[in-house]
Amino acid sequence: MHIEDSKRLTYSFVTEADAEFLWDVDQDESVMKYINGGKTTSRADIDGIFMPRLQAYANRPLGWGIWRVTIKETNQDIGWVLVRPMGFFTATADPENLELGWRFKREFWGNGYATEAALAVRDALADFGITQFSAVANPNNSASIAIMQKMGMTFSHTFHYQDELFDEEVLVYSQHIDSFSHLKK
């Protein structure tokens, strides 16, 4: 699968060779605030936990994995968009409902990049025939909730997300789209 460039951004599939990029995004306490309380990620955790988890669900032909987001004009890597089956690391994984997530460097917040990137990734998956999308957020993460709403997602339910790394209540926003309806806008 390939994600076409959007107006300001390009997308590339993240592999093991991108560990340094993933570590770099996680080095700001503000970026990590709603993920783990603000603790930056160690390089050992990227290599020993994050990369093996990514490899567990990554499937480039299906678009599952992490997509690096780069500004076309400056070639700056600014963040990423995640795609995986909803609840992948839980007992209730749903491959028909793709979870979208995002993480962006703080200096690029407030420019609409996360929304633009999440929409580009979602639309590429919709063109591929996927119709159900969800996203989760800490209830206090108003910025991520705003992105979900801008994408057309609506509040679905609260959920106690628990796997080997996370154990917290999250808000779930979802969206069902006709696989080609977004092209008519």
C-alpha positions as CSV (number, residue, x, y, z in Angstrom):
1,M,0.0,0.0,0.0
2,H,1.1,3.5,-0.7
3,I,-0.2,6.8,0.8
4,E,-0.4,9.6,-1.8
5,D,1.0,12.9,-0.8
6,S,-1.5,15.4,0.6
7,K,-1.4,19.1,0.1
8,R,1.6,19.8,2.4
9,L,2.8,16.4,3.4
10,T,4.4,13.1,2.3
11,Y,4.1,9.7,3.8
12,S,6.5,6.7,4.1
13,F,6.1,3.3,5.7
14,V,8.2,3.0,8.9
15,T,10.6,0.0,9.3
16,E,13.2,-1.1,11.7
17,A,15.6,1.4,10.1
18,D,13.4,4.3,11.4
19,A,14.0,3.6,15.2
20,E,15.9,6.8,15.6
21,F,13.1,8.8,14.1
22,L,10.5,7.1,16.5
23,W,12.8,7.8,19.5
24,D,13.2,11.5,18.4
25,V,9.4,12.1,18.3
26,D,9.1,10.7,21.9
27,Q,11.7,13.0,23.4
28,D,9.3,15.8,24.5
29,E,7.4,15.4,27.8
30,S,4.5,17.4,26.3
31,V,4.2,14.9,23.4
32,M,4.1,12.0,25.9
33,K,1.8,13.7,28.4
34,Y,-1.4,11.8,27.5
35,I,0.4,8.6,26.5
36,N,2.3,7.8,29.7
37,G,2.1,10.9,31.9
38,G,5.0,12.7,30.2
39,K,7.9,10.3,30.4
40,T,10.2,10.4,27.4
41,T,10.9,7.1,25.7
42,S,14.4,5.5,26.1
43,R,16.2,4.2,23.1
44,A,16.2,0.8,24.8
45,D,12.4,0.9,25.0
46,I,12.2,1.8,21.3
47,D,14.4,-1.1,20.4
48,G,13.1,-3.6,22.9
49,I,9.4,-2.8,23.2
50,F,8.1,-0.4,20.5
51,M,9.8,-2.0,17.5
52,P,8.7,-5.5,18.4
53,R,5.1,-4.3,18.9
54,L,5.2,-2.5,15.6
55,Q,6.5,-5.6,13.9
56,A,3.7,-7.6,15.4
57,Y,1.0,-5.7,13.5
58,A,2.9,-4.1,10.6
59,N,1.6,-5.3,7.2
60,R,2.5,-2.9,4.4
61,P,0.2,-4.4,1.7
62,L,-2.7,-3.8,4.1
63,G,-1.5,-0.4,5.2
64,W,-1.1,-1.5,8.8
65,G,1.9,0.0,10.6
66,I,3.2,3.5,11.2
67,W,3.5,6.1,8.5
68,R,6.2,8.7,8.8
69,V,4.9,12.2,8.0
70,T,7.2,14.7,6.3
71,I,6.6,18.3,5.2
72,K,7.1,18.5,1.5
73,E,8.5,22.0,1.3
74,T,11.2,21.5,4.0
75,N,11.7,17.7,4.1
76,Q,11.3,17.8,7.9
77,D,10.0,14.7,9.6
78,I,7.3,15.9,11.9
79,G,5.5,12.9,13.3
80,W,3.6,9.7,12.4
81,V,0.2,8.1,11.9
82,L,-0.5,4.6,13.2
83,V,-2.8,2.0,11.6
84,R,-3.6,-1.3,13.2
85,P,-6.7,-3.4,13.9
86,M,-8.6,-1.9,16.8
87,G,-7.5,-3.5,20.1
88,F,-4.7,-5.4,18.4
89,F,-2.9,-6.2,21.7
90,T,-6.1,-7.1,23.6
91,A,-8.3,-10.2,23.5
92,T,-10.9,-8.3,21.4
93,A,-8.8,-7.3,18.4
94,D,-11.0,-6.4,15.4
95,P,-9.3,-6.4,12.0
96,E,-12.5,-5.0,10.3
97,N,-12.1,-1.8,12.4
98,L,-8.8,0.0,11.9
99,E,-7.4,2.1,14.7
100,L,-5.8,5.3,13.7
101,G,-3.4,7.1,16.0
102,W,-0.9,9.9,15.7
103,R,2.0,11.5,17.4
104,F,3.7,14.7,16.2
105,K,6.6,16.8,17.4
106,R,5.3,19.7,19.6
107,E,6.9,22.5,17.4
108,F,4.5,21.4,14.6
109,W,1.3,21.4,16.7
110,G,-1.5,23.8,15.8
111,N,-0.9,23.8,12.0
112,G,-3.4,21.2,11.0
113,Y,-0.7,18.6,10.1
114,A,-2.1,15.8,12.2
115,T,-5.6,16.2,10.8
116,E,-4.2,16.4,7.2
117,A,-2.1,13.3,7.8
118,A,-4.8,11.3,9.5
119,L,-7.3,12.1,6.7
120,A,-4.8,11.2,4.0
121,V,-4.1,7.8,5.6
122,R,-7.7,7.1,6.3
123,D,-8.7,8.0,2.8
124,A,-6.0,5.8,1.3
125,L,-7.4,2.9,3.4
126,A,-10.9,3.7,2.4
127,D,-9.9,3.6,-1.3
128,F,-8.6,0.1,-0.4
129,G,-12.1,-0.9,0.8
130,I,-11.8,-0.3,4.6
131,T,-15.0,1.2,6.0
132,Q,-14.7,1.2,9.8
133,F,-12.2,3.4,11.6
134,S,-11.7,4.2,15.3
135,A,-9.3,6.2,17.4
136,V,-8.7,6.3,21.2
137,A,-7.6,9.1,23.4
138,N,-7.1,10.0,27.1
139,P,-10.3,11.8,28.1
140,N,-8.1,15.0,28.9
141,N,-6.5,15.0,25.5
142,S,-8.6,17.7,23.8
143,A,-6.3,18.1,20.9
144,S,-6.5,14.5,19.8
145,I,-10.3,14.5,20.4
146,A,-10.5,17.6,18.1
147,I,-8.7,15.8,15.4
148,M,-11.1,12.9,15.6
149,Q,-14.0,15.2,15.3
150,K,-12.5,17.1,12.4
151,M,-12.1,13.7,10.7
152,G,-15.9,13.1,11.1
153,M,-15.5,10.6,13.9
154,T,-18.1,10.6,16.7
155,F,-17.9,9.5,20.3
156,S,-18.7,5.8,20.6
157,H,-17.9,4.8,24.1
158,T,-15.4,4.7,26.9
159,F,-13.2,1.6,27.2
160,H,-10.8,0.3,29.7
161,Y,-7.8,-0.3,27.4
162,Q,-5.4,-2.9,28.9
163,D,-2.5,-4.7,27.4
164,E,1.1,-5.3,28.6
165,L,1.9,-1.6,28.4
166,F,-1.3,0.3,29.0
167,D,-4.0,0.1,31.6
168,E,-6.4,3.1,31.5
169,E,-9.8,4.4,30.6
170,V,-9.9,5.9,27.1
171,L,-12.5,7.5,24.9
172,V,-13.3,5.8,21.7
173,Y,-14.4,7.7,18.6
174,S,-15.5,5.8,15.5
175,Q,-16.5,6.4,11.9
176,H,-18.1,4.2,9.3
177,I,-17.6,5.5,5.8
178,D,-18.6,4.3,2.4
179,S,-15.3,3.4,0.9
180,F,-15.6,6.0,-1.9
181,S,-18.0,8.5,-0.4
182,H,-15.1,10.8,0.7
183,L,-14.2,11.3,-2.9
184,K,-17.5,13.0,-3.7
185,K,-16.8,15.9,-1.4
